[in-house]
């Protein structure tokens, strides 16, 4: 049985890149969808990779490119998540069987997350559009993947801890347990969804590589080098209000700051469902949780 053809939007991003690599390594034929005049030049030539420049706002531009594609994976940027409808409409028109939206991150099944601008609101609007399309187009289905925080990427970008400088802003005290996933495990989950389409149809799946706290990660560093940390404390409700104000400004900088702030609110506040451990789809999708020793080595690698 031949493998389905995959189309990937956002293939050069921090999440799209490992997903593209995993798809190519698994032998899939992949069409990378790139914005006209975008960053497709960053992609290296591979026998099973084709690159198509498209207008993501135009169903007419997208539909012919998706002919023969069975699965579409969207890894568009956070601030573009609310603009996926043309890609969804084109996928349905082209006969695509499965659409994986740019859902990755906080849990959109949580009613508080749903209320967060940019993050929650855009995800729910996208899901509702997918639901409508699946009802009107037999055979068209979707799967959203909730991953929690991108663990290795957030450590590399010093978003939750600045390990080299031994500094951190501790949200809600730093002892909140939150689900976090490695970029490579997110890529594995995409492969898992493609392999288990019946079990994952028209729903949100939840994965994580580890359930951790900020203070736990800091302790791993202290155990390694014995140095003290300079930490400050911040309540996520204060962060939410700051993010609302930044969003209201309307500038690109303000919206980008708000998007990150809302993500952190959803990932460091228990009421927002940041602990996925009671409803994981890890086993179905082939994700193994990190052992304590592997988690330690990961954290130590940023020293």
C-alpha positions, 0 to 999 in steps of 0.5 A: 500500500502506497503512502499518502501524499502530504502537503505541509504549510509552514515547512521552514518554521521552528515546528514545521522543520522537524515535521518536514524532516520526519515526514521525508525520513518516513518516506512520504512524498511531501509538497511544501506550501510556501508563501509567494516570495517567502522562505522556500529557498531555505528548503534543501532539495530532496527526491520526495519533496516538491515546493509550491508557492501559493497565495494562502488567502486564495482558494483558487490558488491553493486547490489545484496544488492540493490535487492528489494530496491525502493529508494537509498539515498546517504549521503557520505562525501563531498570529496566522492561525485565524487565517487557515480557512482558505487552506481548509476550503481548498483541501476539502475541494481537492478531496483531502482526507485529513487536515491537521491545523496549526493547533499545537500548544495550549488545550483548546478544549478548555473553556478558559483557553477558548477565551484567550484572544489570538490563541484560543479564539482563533483555534476555536474558529478554525475548529468550527470551520473544520467541523462544518467542512467535515459535515458537508464533505464526506471523507474530509476529517481533521485532527487537532494536536494539543502539545502544551509548551514546546519544551526544547524550543522554549528552553533554547529561546529562554522563554521559560528559563534562561539557563545560561544566565540562571534567571527566570520569571516564575509564574504562579510560584514556579510549582505549577505542573505543565505538559511540555513536548519536544519538537521531535515528539510533535513530529512523531505525533503527526506521523501517528495521526496519519497512521491512525486516522480512524481513531483520531478523526474529528477531535483534539488529541493530547500529547506530552513528553513530560509533566514538569514545573519551572522549579523542577527544571531549575533544580536540575541545573542547581544539581549540576553546577550548584549556582544560585538563581535570580528569580522573580515572581509573576501571577498569570492573571497579571500577565493576561491583563498585560497581554490584553493591553498589548493586543489592544494596541494593534501594533505587530510588536504588541500582537506578537507579545500578546500571543506569547503572553496568552500562550504562557497564561494557558501553560502556567495556570492550572484552571486552563488545563495545562496538565494533560496527564489524565487524558493523553493520547501518547500510547496511540500516537507512539509518544514515550514520556521522558525519563527523569535522567533524559529530562535532566540531560536535556536541561543540562545541555543548555548550560 
